[in-house]
Amino acid sequence: MLKFVDTPQQMPEKRDSAERRADFREIYARFDPSRAAVQASRCSQCGIPFCQQHCPLQNNIPDWLMLTAEGRLEEAYEVASATNTFPEVCGRICPQDRLCEGNCVIERAGHGTVTIGTVESYITETAWENGWVRPTVPAAERSESVGIVGAGPGGLAAAERLRRLGYRVTVYDRYDRVGGLMMYGIPNFKLDKSIVERRTRWLIDSAVAFELNFEVGRDATLAELRARHDAVLIATGVYKSRDIAAPGVGLGNIVQAMEYLTASNRQGLGDEVPSLADGSLDAAGKNVVVIGGGDTAMDCVRTAVRQGARSVKCLYRRNRENMPGSAREVKHAEEEGIEFVWLSAPEAFLGDGVVRGVRAQRMRLGLPDASGRQTPQPVEGSSVVHDAELVIKALGFDPEDLPGLFGEPALPVTRWGTVRIDWRSMMTAMDGVFAAGDIVRGASLVVWAIRDGRDAAAAIHEFIEKRQSDSLALAS
């Protein structure tokens, strides 16, 4: 270890931008064993590992880096998977530059961070190839069952933990495939769908049951699920796209990011997608404008390039330093030819029936708001028109009306529409009904959903154990 002094940082080979613009394959190759070991050996094995402290899952990063450097890869996988249900997913899509790698001590000292994410992916892919990833087999089966609403990362992480404890677990989801945003929201060039499908088979082999194309409120009410299970976990995520109020926003070819990304991902999975077949959600040959500055906006601009857009612009009302998305993603996008128009906000959408342009106003940054970021303010007389035959709104997501959808008006929600829970117990005010992930904390990262799912599973186990103990005490 401690090789950072004389060993430079090195990422896996990255495909040339001109090549990767033409397909949806992942942009990085995989580390070969020797390079992975060398890069892992750069870890300084800090007494206080800030990488671990800034990981929502508290992954034991220095430990599995040391094991990788020593060639003990099966042990490295066991350590990595002990805290993370999806290490191969987090290794690919976590914004490491804002979390573990961004807080690496040697990065702060100017030596360049340890490439934690790529080593994590390498460890897990090696584990799959060698048969080290085995279905979960509990020490003893339990009679109690848990229903989980939502087959995204939070619900799946909870399902795996509960199955490990021996519970009978059924996951309900309204989509036709397992994975939530990992399946339909994240493009293949960041997360190939075979990765998600592989984990789905692993969960099925672990005896987790799935009921897909299932909508709570249509196929069963929340009350009926509560009667069916000893506990219910709500892990639906947030899917209601935020909108913008501006003249012309109702013109044709102005679409929401999730609609656009889902269509592209479905096509990649081999589905028939009418909105792509008729060209309405196809960027080919069009001037495309994406509005927003988060990771979803980056997914949209990079998808549009791969569809063959004539030009792609990203309008964001703040500057690069205040962008909420990953800086690494911005760099990839710039390499692929996307133009970023910083300090720019849409003022109106122009066109006759369908959009032909976006009139945007220049912004300047004023005083910080409640989030700590400077507030954008318009600059009078600074409007510019950007040509656009397709406009994609990537403005973030809010919760849907779950009490209405679930047929359960008693389900407590906050003023933002998120499900209200007691964070110590992860339970709502309804006995035996828990919630976790984005539906509780608002739109966030996959890694936070995994963390919440893991914590919710522990809370559900404690709840069922206590109820069983109380019943035995009353019986005696």
N, C-alpha and C positions, 0 to 999 in steps of 0.2 A: 504494500500500500504506500501512500504518500508519494506516488510517482508524478504528481502534478508539477513538481519543480523542473523536471527535465523531459516530460512527455506532454506534447501539446494536445489540446482538445481536438477531437476529430469525430464528426458525425458519419453515419453510414453514407454510402454513395447516393447522391441525389440526382434524379434524372434531369436532363436538360429541359429548360422551360418550353422550348419549341416542341420537343417530343411529348411532354406530358400534357400540353394544351390539346392534344389530339385524342386523348382517351381519359378514362376515369380510373385508371389503375393508381395504386398508392405511389407517392412520389419518391419515397425512400426505399432503397434496397435494405436487406437485412445484414446486420453485422456478421462477419465470419467469426468463428470461435476465438481466434487469436486476437483480433481487434477488439472484440467485446471484453476479453480479459484485460487487455492493456488499458482500455478506457475506464473500466471499473477500478483498476489499480490506482487511478489518479485520486480517488477519494482520500481525504485527509483524516477520516475516522475521528471526527470532532468529538470532544468530550460532551458538548451540547450540540446535537445535530439539528441545525436550523432547518435543513431540508425536511426532516421528519416532523418538526414542530409546525411547519407551514403546509403540511399535507393534511387535508381534512380527515383522511383515514388513519393518520399517524403510522403510515407504513414504516417498517423497520429497514429503511433504505441503506444505511451504512452496513448493516449485517448482510443483506443479500448482495451488495456490491463486493464485499470482502469474499463471500463464498464464490461469486463469479470469477473474481481475480484468481482464486485458488483452484478453479475448475470444478468446484463442487456444485454442479448446476441443479441436480435434483433437490439438494438441500436448499439452494437459493430459491427454487420455485416454492417449496413448502413454506419458507419464510414469507415470500411475497404474497402467496395466496392465503396465508393465515389471517390477514387483515383486509384483503381485497378479493371480492368475488370475480372481478373482471380485470386482472392486471394487464392482459393484452390489449384491452380497450383503453384503459387509462394511459398506458404507455404510448398510445397513438393519438388520443384526442385531448388529454388534459393540457391546459395552458401552463406547461411546466415553467415557462419564462416568468409567470406571475406567482407560481407556487414553489415547488421544491427547488428547481434549478435556479430560479431568480433569487433564492435566499441561500444558495450554496456559499459556504465560507470562502472557498478558493475563487469563486466568481467575484465576490466582493473584493478580494485581494488582487484581482486583475489577471488571474491565471486562466480564466475561462471555466465555466461550470463543468462538473461531471455530467455526461449525457445520460441522465437518469432514465428518462422516458424510453430511449432507444434500447438501453440495456434491459429494462423491464420487459419490453416486447420480445427481445432476443431470448431471455430466460424462459418466457412462457411458450413461445413457439417451439423452443427446444424440448420443453416438457411435453407438449402435445405430440411431437414427432416420436418421442421415446416412450410414449404410453404412461407417463407419470401422472397425467390428469385422469383420475378415476372417479366414477360416480360416487356421490355421497351415500354412505351406508351408516345409518345411526346405530349406536350401541344397543338401543332397545326401541321398539316401536311403541307409540302412544296411541290411545284411543281418541284423543281430542283432535279436532280439525280446525284449520284456520283458512279463511277466505281472503284473498288479496285482490283488490280491484286495481288493475293496471299492471301491464307486463313490460314496463320500462325498467330502467336500471335500479330504481328504488324498490319496486315490487319484487324484482327477481333476486336482488340481494337479500331481502327479507325471506323470500321463499327458500333460498339455499340454507340460510342460517336456521330457519325453523325445521327444515327437513333434517338437518344435521342433528337436531335435538329430538327427532323422532315423530314430529307432528305430521298428520296428513294435511297436505297443502294443495289448495286449488287456486289457480290464478285466472281471473276473468279479465278479458280485454275486448274492446269493441273493434279492434282491427283484425285482419285475417292472418297476421303474422306476429310473432313474439319479438319484442325489442323496443317498442315505442319509438322515441326519437332516434335511438341508435339504428333502427331499421329504416325509418322513413324520413328522418330529418337531417341526417348526417351523410354527405356524399361518399361514394366509394373511394375517392382519392384520399380521404382521411381515414375511413373505416370501411374496409371491404365487408360486404354483407355476409360472406362466408364465415367471418369471425363471429358474428352474432348468431348465425344459424348453428355453428358448432357448439356454442354454449347452450343454445336451446336444446339440442340433442342431449347434452350432458345433464341438463336439468330433468329432462324427460326420463333419461336412464336412472336418475336419482329418485324417481317416482314422484316428481312434482307433476300435478295434473293441470292441464290448460283447457279452458273453455273460451274459444275465440269467437269473433263476430257476436259478442255478448255485450249488451248494453244494460247497465243497471238503470232501472226505471222503465225499460221496455221488456226485457226478458225476465227480470225479477226486480223487486224493490229492495231497498237497503234493509227494510224490516224482514223481508223473506230471507236475505242472506244471513242476517243475524240469527234467525231461527235455524238456519242450516248449519252454522258453524259456531264453535266456542268463542271465537274472536274474529273480527273483520279488520283488515288494514286497507285504508284508502291511500293509494299511491298513483293517482291518475295523471300527475303532472299538470301543466297549464298549457292549454292549446288555443285559447281565444286571442287572436291576433289583435294587437293595438292598431288603431287607424289614425289617420291624419285628417284634419279639417282644413280644406283649401278648395278654392274654386276649381271645378273640373275633375275632382277626385273620382267622380262616377263614370268617367270615360272608359271605353273599352281598352283592354290590354294593360290595365293597371291592376296588379294582382298582389295577393299576400304571399310572403316568403314561404310559408309552410305548404301552401297549395302548389307553388312552383317546385319546391324541393321534393315533395311527395311524388309528384308526377314524374320527375326525373329518376328518382330512386325506383319507382315501380317499373319504369321502362327498363332500367338496368337489371331488374329481377325477372324480366321476361313477360310482364303483364301487358295487356293491351290498354293503352292510355289514349282515349279519344282526344283529349285536350292537346296532346302532342301530335297526334296524327293530323288534326286539322290546323296545326300551326299556332294556336292561340297561346300555348305555354312553351313554345319552341323559340329560342333566341336566335336561331340560325339566320344570318344575313341582316339582323336588326341592330339598331343603336339601342343599347340597354342602359337604363339608369337604375341603380339600386340605392334606396334611401335607408340609411342606418349605419351604425358603426360597431356592432357587436359581431360575435363569431357567426351568427346566422347570416348577416350581411356578407361576410367573407365567403361563406358557403355558396351564396347566391351568385356573387360576381365570378367566382372561379368555375361554377357550373355553367354560367352563360358563355364564358370563354370556350369551354369544351363543347358546347352546342354549336359553336361556329358563329358567334355574334360578330357583327361588323365592328362595333366598338362597345366598351363597357366602362361606365363611370360609376363611382361610388360617392354619393353626396353625404357628408357628415357635418353636423352643425358645430362641432368643436374641432380642436386641432388633434394632431397625431398623439401628442402626449396625454390627452384626456380621453382617448379612445378606449371603450370598455373591452374590446376584443383583444385577442392575443397579438402581440407585436410580431411574432413569428409568422402568423397567418397573413398579416399585412405585407410582410416581406415576400412571402410566396406569391401573393396576388400581384404585387408590383413586378416581380420577375416574369409573370405570365401575361403582362401587358395591360393590366387594369389601371385606369387613371383615377386617382383619388382627388376629389375636390374638397379640400378641408375648409372649415368655417363657412359652410354653405347650407342653407335650408330652403326647401321648396316653398314657393309662394303661391304658385298656381300651376295647373296642368292644362296644357293647350292642345286643341284638336277639334275635330268635327266628327263626333260619334266614337272615334278611337283616338287615343293619345298620339300626338305628334311632337310634343316637346314639354320640357319642364322649365318653368321660370323660377329661378332660384335667387335668393338674396344673400349677399355676403353678410357674415356675422363677425362680431368681435367679442372677446371674452371679458365679462365684468367680474363682479365679486363672487366668491364661492357660494354655492347653495348648500342645502342640508347634507348633501352627499360629500361635500368637500371639494367638488369640482366647480370650476368657474362657470358662471351662468352666461350662455350665449345671448347676445343682444344684436338686433338687426342694424345694419349700416344703411342709412337712407340713400336712395338713388344709386344702389349698387347692383341692381337686378341684371341677371344674365340668363339667356335661354339656351338650354341644352337639348339637342335633338334626341328624340326618344320614340321608338315604336313599341317598346315594352318597358314598363316601369314596375319594379318590384319593391314592395314596402316591407322592410325588415326592421320593424320598430319595437319588437319585443312582444311578450305574451302576458296575458292576464288569466286568472282562473275563470272557468265557466261557472254557471249557476248550479252548483252541485245539489243544493237542497231541492231545487225545482227538477233537475234531471233525474235525481235518485228517488223522487217521490217521498222525500223525508224533510219536511219543513223544520223539524226540530234539530237538524244537523247544524251545529254552531259554526258561523263563519265570522271573519273579521270585516272591518269596513272596506278592506281591499278585495274581499271575496275569497281569501284563503281560508282553509279549515282551521278553526281555533282548537289548539290542544294545550294540555299541561305539559310543558317540555320535560318535566321530571319523569312523567309516566308515559309520554307520547300518546296519551288517550284523550279523546274528546270528552265532552260532558255526557255523552251517551255511553253507558256501561258496555265495555267490551269492544268499542269501536275506536280504532287507532288511525292515525294519519301520519304520513312521512313524505319527504321529498319536496318538489316544487309546489305541490298543492298546499303545503304548509308555509314554506319559506319564500315563495315566489320564484319566478324564473331564475334558475341558477345552473350550476355545473353538474355534469354527470357524476363526478366524484363526490359531490355533496349529497346527491340522491342515494348513492351507494352507502355513504356513511349513515344517512338517516334510516335507510332500510335495515342496516345492520343493528342500529340502536333500537329501532321499533321491534325487531324480532326478539331482542333481549327483554324489552318491556312487556311484550305479549307473553313470553315464557314466564316472567315473574308474576304477571296477572293471573295466568291459569294455575300456576303452582300455588299462589296464595288462596285462590278460590277453592282449590282442591283441599288445601290444608284447613281452611275455614269449615268446609263441609264435613271433614273428618272430625273436627273438634265438636261441631254441633251434634253429630251422630253419636259421639261418645258421651 
